[in-house]
């Protein structure tokens, strides 16, 4: 027997988490626009496929292309999560 538990928006409020997450990034000079455009803008995510997977490290790497972040700030953001 296999049991599947879907945490997104059932037990875990994904929308609120993402909004709070965006606020944390804004404290480091990352605009909401850059945060949102790059939330899933990396591999293995594909624009043609609706299911996406979030990776903090990959998200930070893509954001780093748009915003100058010091290594110290990147470590602070990473430690928050």
C-alpha positions as CSV (number, residue, x, y, z in Angstrom):
1,X,0.0,0.0,0.0
2,X,1.2,3.5,-0.9
3,X,0.1,6.6,0.8
4,X,0.7,10.0,-0.7
5,X,0.5,13.3,1.3
6,X,0.2,16.5,-0.6
7,X,1.6,19.3,1.6
8,X,1.1,22.2,-0.9
9,X,-1.9,24.2,0.3
10,X,-3.2,21.4,2.4
11,X,-1.1,21.2,5.6
12,X,1.4,23.8,4.4
13,X,0.3,27.3,3.3
14,X,2.4,27.6,0.2
15,X,1.1,31.0,-0.9
16,X,1.8,32.5,2.4
17,X,5.3,30.9,2.6
18,X,6.2,32.3,-0.9
19,X,5.0,35.8,0.1
20,X,7.0,35.7,3.3
21,X,10.0,34.3,1.4
22,X,9.7,37.2,-1.1
23,X,9.8,39.6,1.8
24,X,13.0,38.1,3.1
25,X,14.7,38.4,-0.3
26,X,13.5,42.1,-0.5
27,X,15.6,42.8,2.7
28,X,18.7,41.9,0.6
29,X,17.8,44.3,-2.3
30,X,16.0,41.7,-4.5
31,X,12.9,43.2,-6.1
32,X,9.7,41.3,-6.2
33,X,9.9,41.2,-10.0
34,X,13.3,39.6,-10.1
35,X,12.2,37.1,-7.3
36,X,9.1,36.1,-9.2
37,X,10.5,35.9,-12.7
38,X,13.3,33.6,-11.5
39,X,11.4,31.5,-8.9
40,X,11.4,28.5,-11.3
41,X,13.7,29.8,-14.1
42,X,16.3,27.0,-14.0
43,X,16.7,23.4,-14.9
44,X,15.1,20.9,-14.6
45,X,12.0,23.1,-14.8
46,X,10.5,23.6,-18.3
47,X,8.2,26.3,-19.4
48,X,6.1,23.8,-21.3
49,X,5.5,21.6,-18.2
50,X,3.2,22.9,-15.5
51,X,4.7,21.0,-12.5
52,X,7.8,22.7,-11.2
53,X,10.3,22.0,-8.5
54,X,11.9,24.7,-6.3
55,X,15.6,24.6,-5.5
56,X,16.9,27.4,-3.2
57,X,20.5,27.1,-4.5
58,X,19.5,27.3,-8.1
59,X,17.1,30.2,-7.4
60,X,19.9,32.1,-5.8
61,X,22.3,31.4,-8.7
62,X,19.8,32.8,-11.2
63,X,19.1,35.9,-9.1
64,X,22.8,36.5,-8.7
65,X,23.0,37.1,-12.5
66,X,20.6,40.0,-12.0
67,X,21.6,41.5,-8.7
68,X,25.0,42.0,-7.1
69,X,24.9,39.9,-3.9
70,X,27.9,39.5,-1.7
71,X,28.8,36.0,-0.5
72,X,28.0,37.2,3.0
73,X,24.4,38.1,2.1
74,X,24.0,34.8,0.1
75,X,25.0,32.9,3.2
76,X,22.6,34.9,5.4
77,X,19.7,34.1,3.0
78,X,20.6,30.4,2.8
79,X,20.8,30.1,6.6
80,X,17.3,31.5,6.9
81,X,16.0,28.4,5.2
